[in-house]
Amino acid sequence: MKPKDAKKPAGPKLADFLCFAIYSANLAYGRAYRPILEELGLTYPQYITIVALWEEDNQTVSSLGEKLFLESNTLTPMLKKLESMGYIRRQRSSEDERQVVVSLTESGRRLREKGLEMNLVKASGLTPEEFRKMQKGVVTLRDNLMKVARAQD
């Protein structure tokens, strides 16, 4: 008995999905950042948390979570780890004890000097202008998808 000729699938291929392109690009970014992050002793989520605090120190856990698109059950253990590493401080707000305020320590601020060496524009193979357009397009896509997700909640 001869096996039947394999037919091509009728639906789209994995490579046709924009969501997969973004997902796999995210994984590639993680690999590109890995050597620098290992030198800093940080994971990528820990690093972007520190970057968000460089941008605006003394944030509540909830506002930090909104910026990073992270739920508190994901963010809190990461903040505890960063605190144990000596990079951040967590303390109850004097104005509202239900709120926890996160701030950088001096060690956390000093990470900036090392962390700013991470610039993957050149590694992306894009010109600076193409890179800016790509980043802006991805942000627009994310924001539009978040609107749809909020409307469904």
DSSP file (Angstrom, degrees, kcal/mol; ACC not computed):
  #  RESIDUE AA STRUCTURE BP1 BP2  ACC     N-H-->O    O-->H-N    N-H-->O    O-->H-N    TCO  KAPPA ALPHA  PHI   PSI    X-CA   Y-CA   Z-CA
    1    1 A M              0   0    0      0, 0.0     0, 0.0     0, 0.0     0, 0.0   0.000 360.0 360.0 360.0 127.9    0.0    0.0    0.0
    2    2 A K        -     0   0    0      1,-0.1     2,-0.1     3,-0.0     3,-0.1  -0.644 360.0-116.7 -84.6 136.1    1.4    3.3   -1.1
    3    3 A P        -     0   0    0      0, 0.0     3,-0.1     0, 0.0     2,-0.1  -0.474  37.0-108.1 -67.7 144.1    1.3    6.2    1.4
    4    4 A K        -     0   0    0     -2,-0.1     2,-0.1     1,-0.1     3,-0.0  -0.399  41.0 -92.9 -69.2 148.6   -0.8    9.0    0.1
    5    5 A D        -     0   0    0      1,-0.1     2,-0.3    -2,-0.1    -1,-0.1  -0.406  45.5-110.1 -61.0 133.3    1.0   12.1   -1.0
    6    6 A A        -     0   0    0     -2,-0.1     2,-0.3    -3,-0.1    -1,-0.1  -0.501  34.8-144.1 -67.3 128.5    1.2   14.6    1.9
    7    7 A K        -     0   0    0     -2,-0.3     3,-0.1     1,-0.1    -1,-0.0  -0.689  18.1-107.8 -94.8 148.7   -1.0   17.5    1.2
    8    8 A K        -     0   0    0     -2,-0.3    -1,-0.1     1,-0.1     2,-0.0  -0.492  44.1 -99.9 -70.2 140.9   -0.2   21.0    2.2
    9    9 A P        -     0   0    0      0, 0.0    -1,-0.1     0, 0.0     4,-0.0  -0.341  23.1-139.5 -63.0 144.6   -2.3   22.3    5.0
   10   10 A A  S    S+     0   0    0     -3,-0.1     3,-0.1     2,-0.1    -2,-0.1   0.812  78.9  70.5 -74.5 -30.5   -5.1   24.5    3.9
   11   11 A G  S    S-     0   0    0      1,-0.2     2,-0.0     0, 0.0     0, 0.0  -0.119  98.7 -69.1 -82.6-179.4   -4.7   27.0    6.7
   12   12 A P        -     0   0    0      0, 0.0    -1,-0.2     0, 0.0     2,-0.2  -0.304  49.3-117.7 -68.6 153.5   -2.0   29.6    7.4
   13   13 A K    >   -     0   0    0      1,-0.1     3,-2.0    -3,-0.1     4,-0.4  -0.494  27.6-106.4 -86.0 160.3    1.5   28.5    8.3
   14   14 A L  G >  S+     0   0    0      1,-0.3     3,-1.7     2,-0.2     6,-0.2   0.882 120.6  59.6 -53.5 -41.2    3.1   29.4   11.6
   15   15 A A  G 3  S+     0   0    0      1,-0.3    -1,-0.3     5,-0.1     6,-0.1   0.655  96.1  64.0 -64.7 -14.6    5.4   31.9    9.9
   16   16 A D  G <  S+     0   0    0     -3,-2.0     2,-0.5     4,-0.0    -1,-0.3   0.596  81.2  96.1 -84.0 -11.3    2.3   33.7    8.6
   17   17 A F    <>  -     0   0    0     -3,-1.7     4,-1.9    -4,-0.4     3,-0.2  -0.697  59.9-158.3 -86.7 121.6    1.2   34.7   12.2
   18   18 A L  H  > S+     0   0    0     -2,-0.5     4,-2.5     1,-0.2     5,-0.2   0.887  94.9  59.3 -61.6 -38.8    2.2   38.2   13.3
   19   19 A C  H  > S+     0   0    0      1,-0.2     4,-2.5     2,-0.2    -1,-0.2   0.880 106.2  47.5 -60.3 -36.8    1.8   37.1   16.9
   20   20 A F  H  > S+     0   0    0     -6,-0.2     4,-3.0     2,-0.2     5,-0.3   0.885 108.9  53.8 -71.0 -37.5    4.4   34.4   16.3
   21   21 A A  H  X S+     0   0    0     -4,-1.9     4,-1.9     2,-0.2    -2,-0.2   0.917 113.4  42.9 -60.8 -42.5    6.8   36.8   14.7
   22   22 A I  H  X S+     0   0    0     -4,-2.5     4,-2.3     2,-0.2    -2,-0.2   0.920 114.6  50.1 -69.8 -43.9    6.5   39.1   17.7
   23   23 A Y  H  X S+     0   0    0     -4,-2.5     4,-1.9    -5,-0.2    -2,-0.2   0.936 114.0  44.1 -58.3 -49.0    6.8   36.2   20.2
   24   24 A S  H  X S+     0   0    0     -4,-3.0     4,-2.2     1,-0.2    -1,-0.2   0.841 111.1  54.2 -70.1 -32.0    9.9   34.8   18.4
   25   25 A A  H  X S+     0   0    0     -4,-1.9     4,-2.5    -5,-0.3    -1,-0.2   0.887 106.6  53.2 -65.2 -38.0   11.4   38.3   18.1
   26   26 A N  H  X S+     0   0    0     -4,-2.3     4,-2.3     2,-0.2    -2,-0.2   0.913 108.8  48.8 -60.9 -43.3   10.9   38.7   21.9
   27   27 A L  H  X S+     0   0    0     -4,-1.9     4,-2.0     2,-0.2    -2,-0.2   0.903 110.4  51.1 -63.0 -40.5   12.8   35.4   22.4
   28   28 A A  H  X S+     0   0    0     -4,-2.2     4,-2.3     2,-0.2    -2,-0.2   0.893 108.3  52.1 -64.2 -39.6   15.6   36.6   20.1
   29   29 A Y  H  X S+     0   0    0     -4,-2.5     4,-2.7     1,-0.2     5,-0.2   0.930 107.1  53.4 -60.0 -44.8   15.8   39.8   22.1
   30   30 A G  H  X S+     0   0    0     -4,-2.3     4,-1.4     1,-0.2    -2,-0.2   0.902 109.7  47.5 -57.6 -41.7   16.2   37.8   25.3
   31   31 A R  H  < S+     0   0    0     -4,-2.0    -1,-0.2     2,-0.2    -2,-0.2   0.890 111.9  49.9 -66.6 -39.1   19.0   35.9   23.8
   32   32 A A  H  < S+     0   0    0     -4,-2.3     4,-0.3     1,-0.2    -2,-0.2   0.875 115.4  43.0 -67.7 -36.9   20.7   39.0   22.6
   33   33 A Y  H >X S+     0   0    0     -4,-2.7     4,-2.6     1,-0.2     3,-0.7   0.724  91.8  90.4 -77.5 -22.7   20.4   40.7   26.0
   34   34 A R  H 3X S+     0   0    0     -4,-1.4     4,-3.0    -5,-0.2     5,-0.3   0.837  81.9  51.0 -50.1 -49.2   21.4   37.6   27.9
   35   35 A P  H 3> S+     0   0    0      0, 0.0     4,-1.6     0, 0.0    -1,-0.2   0.906 115.7  42.5 -59.1 -39.9   25.2   38.1   28.1
   36   36 A I  H <> S+     0   0    0     -3,-0.7     4,-1.6    -4,-0.3    -2,-0.2   0.916 115.5  48.8 -71.7 -42.1   24.8   41.6   29.4
   37   37 A L  H  X>S+     0   0    0     -4,-2.6     5,-2.5     1,-0.2     4,-1.3   0.875 108.8  53.5 -66.6 -36.7   22.0   40.7   31.8
   38   38 A E  H  <5S+     0   0    0     -4,-3.0    -1,-0.2    -5,-0.3    -2,-0.2   0.897 106.7  52.8 -63.3 -38.5   24.1   37.7   33.1
   39   39 A E  H  <5S+     0   0    0     -4,-1.6    -1,-0.2    -5,-0.3    -2,-0.2   0.870 113.2  43.8 -62.4 -36.2   26.9   40.1   33.8
   40   40 A L  H  <5S-     0   0    0     -4,-1.6    -1,-0.2     2,-0.2    -2,-0.2   0.640 111.1-124.2 -81.5 -15.5   24.5   42.3   35.8
   41   41 A G  T  <5 +     0   0    0     -4,-1.3     2,-0.3     1,-0.3    -3,-0.2   0.793  69.5 122.3  76.2  28.9   23.0   39.3   37.5
   42   42 A L      < -     0   0    0     -5,-2.5    -1,-0.3    -6,-0.1     2,-0.2  -0.873  58.8-132.0-124.0 153.5   19.5   40.2   36.3
   43   43 A T     >  -     0   0    0     -2,-0.3     4,-2.5    -3,-0.1     5,-0.1  -0.552  39.3-104.4 -87.8 166.7   16.7   38.6   34.3
   44   44 A Y  H  > S+     0   0    0      1,-0.2     4,-2.7     2,-0.2     5,-0.3   0.940 122.0  50.2 -60.9 -47.3   15.1   40.7   31.6
   45   45 A P  H  > S+     0   0    0      0, 0.0     4,-1.5     0, 0.0    -1,-0.2   0.895 111.8  49.2 -59.3 -36.9   11.9   41.3   33.6
   46   46 A Q  H  > S+     0   0    0      2,-0.2     4,-2.1     1,-0.2    -2,-0.2   0.918 110.9  51.0 -64.4 -42.0   14.1   42.4   36.6
   47   47 A Y  H  X S+     0   0    0     -4,-2.5     4,-2.5     1,-0.2    -1,-0.2   0.929 109.4  47.9 -62.4 -46.5   16.0   44.7   34.2
   48   48 A I  H  X S+     0   0    0     -4,-2.7     4,-2.3     1,-0.2    -1,-0.2   0.818 108.8  55.9 -68.4 -26.3   13.0   46.4   32.8
   49   49 A T  H  X S+     0   0    0     -4,-1.5     4,-1.6    -5,-0.3    -1,-0.2   0.928 109.1  46.3 -65.3 -44.6   11.7   46.9   36.3
   50   50 A I  H  X S+     0   0    0     -4,-2.1     4,-2.0     2,-0.2    -2,-0.2   0.912 111.3  52.4 -62.6 -42.6   14.9   48.7   37.2
   51   51 A V  H  X S+     0   0    0     -4,-2.5     4,-2.1     1,-0.2    -2,-0.2   0.912 106.8  52.7 -60.4 -42.8   14.6   50.8   34.0
   52   52 A A  H  X S+     0   0    0     -4,-2.3     4,-1.9     1,-0.2    -1,-0.2   0.855 110.5  48.2 -61.5 -34.0   11.1   51.8   34.9
   53   53 A L  H  < S+     0   0    0     -4,-1.6    -1,-0.2     2,-0.2    -2,-0.2   0.789 106.9  55.1 -78.4 -27.8   12.4   53.0   38.2
   54   54 A W  H  < S+     0   0    0     -4,-2.0     3,-0.3     1,-0.2    -2,-0.2   0.899 110.4  48.0 -64.4 -39.0   15.2   54.9   36.6
   55   55 A E  H  < S+     0   0    0     -4,-2.1     2,-0.3     1,-0.3    -2,-0.2   0.909 136.6   2.7 -67.2 -43.4   12.5   56.6   34.6
   56   56 A E  S  < S-     0   0    0     -4,-1.9    -1,-0.3    -5,-0.2     3,-0.2  -0.836  76.1-158.8-150.0 105.2   10.4   57.4   37.6
   57   57 A D        +     0   0    0     -3,-0.3    46,-0.2    -2,-0.3    -3,-0.1  -0.300  69.4  39.5 -78.6 167.1   11.6   56.4   41.1
   58   58 A N  S    S+     0   0    0     44,-0.4     2,-0.3     1,-0.2    45,-0.2   0.953  77.0 161.0  58.9  56.8    9.2   56.0   44.1
   59   59 A Q  E     -A  102   0A   0     43,-1.8    43,-3.9    -3,-0.2    -1,-0.2  -0.761  41.2-112.6-104.0 152.0    6.3   54.2   42.3
   60   60 A T  E  >  -A  101   0A   0     -2,-0.3     4,-2.4    41,-0.3    41,-0.2  -0.452  29.2-114.4 -74.7 158.1    3.6   52.2   43.9
   61   61 A V  H  > S+     0   0    0     39,-2.0     4,-2.6     1,-0.2     5,-0.2   0.904 117.2  52.3 -58.9 -41.2    3.6   48.5   43.1
   62   62 A S  H  > S+     0   0    0     38,-0.2     4,-2.0     2,-0.2    -1,-0.2   0.912 110.2  45.8 -65.7 -41.9    0.3   49.0   41.2
   63   63 A S  H  > S+     0   0    0      2,-0.2     4,-2.0     1,-0.2    -1,-0.2   0.882 113.4  50.5 -68.8 -35.5    1.6   51.8   39.0
   64   64 A L  H  X S+     0   0    0     -4,-2.4     4,-2.1     2,-0.2    -2,-0.2   0.914 109.2  51.7 -65.0 -42.9    4.7   49.8   38.3
   65   65 A G  H  X>S+     0   0    0     -4,-2.6     5,-2.4    -5,-0.2     4,-0.9   0.886 108.2  51.5 -60.6 -40.2    2.7   46.8   37.4
   66   66 A E  H ><5S+     0   0    0     -4,-2.0     3,-0.6     1,-0.2    -1,-0.2   0.927 110.6  48.3 -62.7 -45.0    0.6   48.9   34.9
   67   67 A K  H 3<5S+     0   0    0     -4,-2.0    -2,-0.2     1,-0.2    -1,-0.2   0.884 118.4  39.6 -61.4 -39.3    3.7   50.2   33.2
   68   68 A L  H 3<5S-     0   0    0     -4,-2.1    -1,-0.2     2,-0.1    -2,-0.2   0.470 106.1-123.3 -92.2  -2.9    5.2   46.8   32.9
   69   69 A F  T <<5 +     0   0    0     -4,-0.9     2,-0.4    -3,-0.6    -3,-0.2   0.896  67.0 136.5  59.1  41.9    2.0   44.9   32.0
   70   70 A L      < -     0   0    0     -5,-2.4    -1,-0.2    -6,-0.2    -2,-0.1  -0.951  54.1-127.8-122.4 140.1    2.5   42.6   35.0
   71   71 A E    >>  -     0   0    0     -2,-0.4     4,-2.6    -3,-0.1     3,-1.4  -0.467  30.4-112.4 -77.2 156.0    0.0   41.4   37.6
   72   72 A S  H 3> S+     0   0    0      1,-0.3     4,-2.8     2,-0.2    -1,-0.1   0.817 116.0  62.2 -63.2 -29.8    0.9   41.9   41.2
   73   73 A N  H 34 S+     0   0    0      1,-0.2    -1,-0.3     2,-0.2    -3,-0.0   0.715 113.6  36.4 -70.6 -17.1    1.3   38.1   41.7
   74   74 A T  H <> S+     0   0    0     -3,-1.4     4,-1.0     2,-0.1    -2,-0.2   0.798 120.5  46.6 -93.0 -41.5    4.1   38.1   39.2
   75   75 A L  H  X S+     0   0    0     -4,-2.6     4,-2.7     1,-0.2     5,-0.2   0.900 102.8  61.2 -71.8 -42.8    5.6   41.5   40.1
   76   76 A T  H  X S+     0   0    0     -4,-2.8     4,-2.4     1,-0.2     5,-0.2   0.907 104.7  46.4 -58.1 -48.0    5.7   41.1   43.9
   77   77 A P  H  > S+     0   0    0      0, 0.0     4,-2.0     0, 0.0    -1,-0.2   0.888 113.6  50.8 -61.7 -35.2    8.0   38.0   44.0
   78   78 A M  H  X S+     0   0    0     -4,-1.0     4,-2.5     2,-0.2    -2,-0.2   0.909 109.9  49.3 -67.1 -40.8   10.3   39.8   41.5
   79   79 A L  H  X S+     0   0    0     -4,-2.7     4,-2.3     2,-0.2    -1,-0.2   0.893 108.8  53.0 -64.8 -39.2   10.4   42.9   43.7
   80   80 A K  H  X S+     0   0    0     -4,-2.4     4,-2.4    -5,-0.2    -1,-0.2   0.908 110.2  48.4 -60.6 -41.3   11.2   40.8   46.7
   81   81 A K  H  X S+     0   0    0     -4,-2.0     4,-1.6     2,-0.2    -2,-0.2   0.929 111.4  48.7 -65.1 -46.0   14.1   39.3   44.8
   82   82 A L  H  <>S+     0   0    0     -4,-2.5     5,-2.4     1,-0.2     6,-0.8   0.855 111.5  51.2 -62.8 -34.3   15.4   42.7   43.7
   83   83 A E  H ><5S+     0   0    0     -4,-2.3     3,-1.2     4,-0.2    -1,-0.2   0.915 108.3  50.4 -68.0 -43.0   15.1   43.9   47.2
   84   84 A S  H 3<5S+     0   0    0     -4,-2.4    -2,-0.2     1,-0.3    -1,-0.2   0.781 107.6  55.2 -66.2 -25.1   17.1   40.9   48.5
   85   85 A M  T 3<5S-     0   0    0     -4,-1.6    -1,-0.3    -5,-0.1    -2,-0.2   0.582 117.8-116.6 -81.0 -10.6   19.7   41.8   45.9
   86   86 A G  T < 5S+     0   0    0     -3,-1.2    22,-0.4    -4,-0.4    21,-0.4   0.624  85.2 111.1  88.3  14.3   20.0   45.3   47.3
   87   87 A Y  S   <S+     0   0    0     -5,-2.4    18,-2.2    20,-0.2     2,-0.3   0.739  77.0  24.2 -94.1 -25.0   18.7   47.1   44.2
   88   88 A I  E     -B  104   0A   0     -6,-0.8     2,-0.4    16,-0.3    16,-0.2  -0.874  61.7-142.9-134.9 168.0   15.3   48.4   45.4
   89   89 A R  E     -B  103   0A   0     14,-2.8    14,-2.5    -2,-0.3     2,-0.4  -0.996  11.5-159.8-130.6 136.8   13.5   49.2   48.7
   90   90 A R  E     +B  102   0A   0     -2,-0.4     2,-0.3    12,-0.2    12,-0.2  -0.967  20.7 159.4-116.5 132.8    9.8   48.5   49.3
   91   91 A Q  E     -B  101   0A   0     10,-2.1    10,-3.4    -2,-0.4     3,-0.1  -0.996  43.1 -97.1-151.7 150.9    7.9   50.4   52.0
   92   92 A R  E     -B  100   0A   0     -2,-0.3     8,-0.2     8,-0.2     5,-0.2  -0.372  47.7-105.8 -64.6 141.5    4.3   51.2   52.9
   93   93 A S        -     0   0    0      6,-2.7     6,-0.1     3,-0.6    -1,-0.1  -0.457  16.0-144.0 -67.3 137.4    3.1   54.6   51.8
   94   94 A S  S    S+     0   0    0      1,-0.2     3,-0.2    -2,-0.2    -1,-0.1   0.750 102.4  49.3 -73.1 -23.1    2.8   57.0   54.7
   95   95 A E  S    S+     0   0    0      1,-0.3     2,-0.3     2,-0.0    -1,-0.2   0.813 129.7  13.1 -83.8 -32.9   -0.3   58.5   52.9
   96   96 A D    >   -     0   0    0      3,-0.1     3,-2.3     1,-0.1    -3,-0.6  -0.829  63.3-160.4-148.9 102.1   -2.0   55.2   52.3
   97   97 A E  T 3  S+     0   0    0     -2,-0.3    -3,-0.1     1,-0.3    -1,-0.1   0.619  89.6  68.8 -64.6 -11.6   -0.8   52.1   54.1
   98   98 A R  T 3  S+     0   0    0     -6,-0.1     2,-0.3     2,-0.0    -1,-0.3   0.727  91.0  77.4 -75.1 -20.3   -2.5   49.8   51.6
   99   99 A Q    <   -     0   0    0     -3,-2.3    -6,-2.7    -6,-0.1     2,-0.5  -0.698  69.2-151.8 -93.5 140.3    0.0   51.0   49.0
  100  100 A V  E     - B   0  92A   0     -2,-0.3   -39,-2.0    -8,-0.2     2,-0.4  -0.956  12.1-150.0-110.3 127.9    3.6   49.8   48.8
  101  101 A V  E     -AB  60  91A   0    -10,-3.4   -10,-2.1    -2,-0.5     2,-0.5  -0.821   5.8-154.2-100.2 134.5    6.1   52.3   47.3
  102  102 A V  E     +AB  59  90A   0    -43,-3.9   -43,-1.8    -2,-0.4   -44,-0.4  -0.915  18.9 170.5-110.4 130.6    9.1   50.9   45.4
  103  103 A S  E     - B   0  89A   0    -14,-2.5   -14,-2.8    -2,-0.5     2,-0.2  -0.966  32.5-106.9-138.4 155.9   12.3   53.0   45.2
  104  104 A L  E     - B   0  88A   0     -2,-0.3   -16,-0.3   -16,-0.2     2,-0.2  -0.515  25.5-141.6 -78.7 145.6   15.8   52.4   44.0
  105  105 A T     >  -     0   0    0    -18,-2.2     4,-2.1    -2,-0.2     5,-0.2  -0.443  38.1 -95.3 -89.1 176.0   18.8   52.0   46.3
  106  106 A E  H  > S+     0   0    0      1,-0.2     4,-2.1     2,-0.2     5,-0.1   0.896 129.1  53.6 -60.1 -39.2   22.1   53.5   45.5
  107  107 A S  H  > S+     0   0    0    -21,-0.4     4,-1.2     1,-0.2    -1,-0.2   0.892 107.1  51.5 -62.0 -39.5   23.2   50.1   44.1
  108  108 A G  H  4 S+     0   0    0    -22,-0.4     4,-0.4   -21,-0.2    -1,-0.2   0.875 109.5  49.4 -65.0 -38.0   20.1   50.1   41.9
  109  109 A R  H >< S+     0   0    0     -4,-2.1     3,-1.2     1,-0.2     4,-0.4   0.875 106.6  56.3 -68.0 -36.9   20.9   53.6   40.6
  110  110 A R  H >X S+     0   0    0     -4,-2.1     3,-1.0     1,-0.3     4,-0.8   0.764  91.6  71.4 -68.3 -24.4   24.5   52.5   39.8
  111  111 A L  H 3X S+     0   0    0     -4,-1.2     4,-3.4     1,-0.2     3,-0.4   0.799  83.7  72.9 -58.3 -27.1   23.3   49.7   37.6
  112  112 A R  H <> S+     0   0    0     -3,-1.2     4,-2.1    -4,-0.4    -1,-0.2   0.883  89.7  56.7 -57.1 -40.6   22.3   52.3   35.1
  113  113 A E  H <4 S+     0   0    0     -3,-1.0    -1,-0.2    -4,-0.4    -2,-0.2   0.899 116.4  35.3 -60.0 -41.2   25.9   52.9   34.2
  114  114 A K  H >< S+     0   0    0     -4,-0.8     3,-1.4    -3,-0.4    -2,-0.2   0.891 116.4  54.0 -78.1 -41.6   26.4   49.3   33.3
  115  115 A G  H >< S+     0   0    0     -4,-3.4     3,-1.8     1,-0.3    -2,-0.2   0.749  93.3  69.5 -68.3 -26.0   22.9   48.8   31.8
  116  116 A L  T 3< S+     0   0    0     -4,-2.1    -1,-0.3     1,-0.3    -2,-0.1   0.631  81.5  76.4 -70.3 -10.7   23.1   51.7   29.4
  117  117 A E  T <  S+     0   0    0     -3,-1.4     2,-1.0    -4,-0.1    -1,-0.3   0.672  72.3  98.7 -69.9 -14.4   25.7   49.7   27.4
  118  118 A M    <   +     0   0    0     -3,-1.8     2,-0.4    -4,-0.1    -1,-0.1  -0.638  41.9 146.0 -79.1 104.8   22.7   47.6   26.1
  119  119 A N        +     0   0    0     -2,-1.0     3,-0.4     1,-0.1     4,-0.3  -0.864  18.4 174.8-140.8 104.1   21.9   49.0   22.8
  120  120 A L     >  +     0   0    0     -2,-0.4     4,-1.5     1,-0.2     5,-0.1   0.184  50.8 104.8 -99.0  18.0   20.7   46.5   20.3
  121  121 A V  H  >>S+     0   0    0      2,-0.2     5,-0.8     1,-0.2     4,-0.6   0.954  86.6  44.3 -60.4 -48.6   19.8   48.9   17.4
  122  122 A K  H >45S+     0   0    0     -3,-0.4     3,-1.4     1,-0.2    -1,-0.2   0.918 111.6  52.8 -62.9 -43.8   22.9   47.9   15.5
  123  123 A A  H 345S+     0   0    0     -4,-0.3    -1,-0.2     1,-0.3    -2,-0.2   0.774  99.2  65.4 -63.7 -25.7   22.3   44.2   16.2
  124  124 A S  H 3<5S-     0   0    0     -4,-1.5    -1,-0.3    -3,-0.4    -2,-0.2   0.719 102.2-131.6 -70.0 -19.4   18.8   44.5   14.8
  125  125 A G  T <<5 +     0   0    0     -3,-1.4     2,-0.3    -4,-0.6    -3,-0.1   0.538  68.2 120.7  78.8   5.1   20.1   45.3   11.4
  126  126 A L      < -     0   0    0     -5,-0.8    -1,-0.3     1,-0.1    -2,-0.1  -0.701  68.8-113.3 -99.2 152.8   17.8   48.3   11.2
  127  127 A T     >  -     0   0    0     -2,-0.3     4,-2.9     1,-0.1     5,-0.2  -0.429  38.2-104.4 -71.5 160.3   18.8   51.9   10.7
  128  128 A P  H  > S+     0   0    0      0, 0.0     4,-2.2     0, 0.0     5,-0.1   0.884 124.6  49.4 -54.0 -38.0   18.0   54.1   13.7
  129  129 A E  H  > S+     0   0    0      2,-0.2     4,-2.2     1,-0.2     5,-0.2   0.926 111.4  47.2 -68.0 -44.4   15.0   55.5   11.8
  130  130 A E  H  > S+     0   0    0      1,-0.2     4,-2.6     2,-0.2    -1,-0.2   0.893 111.4  53.0 -61.6 -39.4   13.7   52.1   10.9
  131  131 A F  H  X S+     0   0    0     -4,-2.9     4,-2.7     2,-0.2    -2,-0.2   0.930 109.0  48.1 -61.8 -46.7   14.2   51.0   14.5
  132  132 A R  H  X S+     0   0    0     -4,-2.2     4,-2.4     1,-0.2    -1,-0.2   0.903 112.9  48.6 -61.1 -42.5   12.1   54.0   15.8
  133  133 A K  H  X S+     0   0    0     -4,-2.2     4,-2.5     2,-0.2    -1,-0.2   0.908 111.9  49.1 -64.8 -41.7    9.3   53.3   13.3
  134  134 A M  H  X S+     0   0    0     -4,-2.6     4,-2.5     2,-0.2     5,-0.2   0.937 112.1  48.0 -62.6 -46.9    9.3   49.6   14.2
  135  135 A Q  H  X S+     0   0    0     -4,-2.7     4,-2.2     1,-0.2    -2,-0.2   0.915 112.9  48.5 -61.1 -43.5    9.2   50.4   17.9
  136  136 A K  H  X S+     0   0    0     -4,-2.4     4,-2.3     1,-0.2    -1,-0.2   0.901 111.5  49.9 -64.5 -41.0    6.4   52.9   17.4
  137  137 A G  H  X S+     0   0    0     -4,-2.5     4,-2.4     2,-0.2    -2,-0.2   0.897 110.8  48.8 -64.2 -41.6    4.4   50.4   15.2
  138  138 A V  H  X S+     0   0    0     -4,-2.5     4,-2.9     2,-0.2    -2,-0.2   0.896 110.9  50.7 -66.6 -39.6    4.7   47.6   17.9
  139  139 A V  H  X S+     0   0    0     -4,-2.2     4,-2.9    -5,-0.2    -2,-0.2   0.917 110.6  49.3 -63.4 -42.8    3.6   50.0   20.6
  140  140 A T  H  X S+     0   0    0     -4,-2.3     4,-2.4     2,-0.2    -2,-0.2   0.927 112.1  48.6 -61.5 -44.7    0.6   51.0   18.5
  141  141 A L  H  X S+     0   0    0     -4,-2.4     4,-2.5     2,-0.2    -2,-0.2   0.940 112.8  47.8 -59.0 -49.0   -0.3   47.4   17.9
  142  142 A R  H  X S+     0   0    0     -4,-2.9     4,-2.5     1,-0.2    -2,-0.2   0.934 112.1  48.8 -58.5 -48.1    0.1   46.6   21.6
  143  143 A D  H  X S+     0   0    0     -4,-2.9     4,-1.8     1,-0.2    -1,-0.2   0.894 111.6  49.3 -62.4 -40.2   -2.1   49.5   22.7
  144  144 A N  H  X S+     0   0    0     -4,-2.4     4,-1.7    -5,-0.2    -1,-0.2   0.915 112.3  48.0 -65.1 -42.3   -4.8   48.6   20.2
  145  145 A L  H  X S+     0   0    0     -4,-2.5     4,-2.4     1,-0.2    -2,-0.2   0.866 108.9  54.1 -66.3 -35.8   -4.8   45.0   21.4
  146  146 A M  H  X S+     0   0    0     -4,-2.5     4,-2.6     2,-0.2    -1,-0.2   0.875 105.5  54.1 -66.2 -36.4   -5.0   46.1   25.0
  147  147 A K  H  X S+     0   0    0     -4,-1.8     4,-2.1     2,-0.2    -1,-0.2   0.924 110.1  46.4 -61.5 -44.3   -8.0   48.2   24.2
  148  148 A V  H  X S+     0   0    0     -4,-1.7     4,-1.5     2,-0.2    -2,-0.2   0.924 112.4  50.5 -63.4 -44.4   -9.8   45.2   22.7
  149  149 A A  H  X S+     0   0    0     -4,-2.4     4,-0.9     1,-0.2    -2,-0.2   0.905 110.8  48.7 -62.6 -41.6   -8.7   43.0   25.7
  150  150 A R  H >< S+     0   0    0     -4,-2.6     3,-0.5     1,-0.2    -1,-0.2   0.882 108.5  54.0 -65.0 -37.9  -10.1   45.6   28.2
  151  151 A A  H 3< S+     0   0    0     -4,-2.1    -1,-0.2     1,-0.2    -2,-0.2   0.799 107.2  51.8 -66.7 -28.0  -13.4   45.8   26.3
  152  152 A Q  H 3<        0   0    0     -4,-1.5    -1,-0.2     1,-0.2    -2,-0.2   0.696 360.0 360.0 -81.4 -19.4  -13.8   42.1   26.6
  153  153 A D    <<        0   0    0     -4,-0.9    -1,-0.2    -3,-0.5    -2,-0.2   0.477 360.0 360.0 -71.3 360.0  -13.2   42.1   30.4
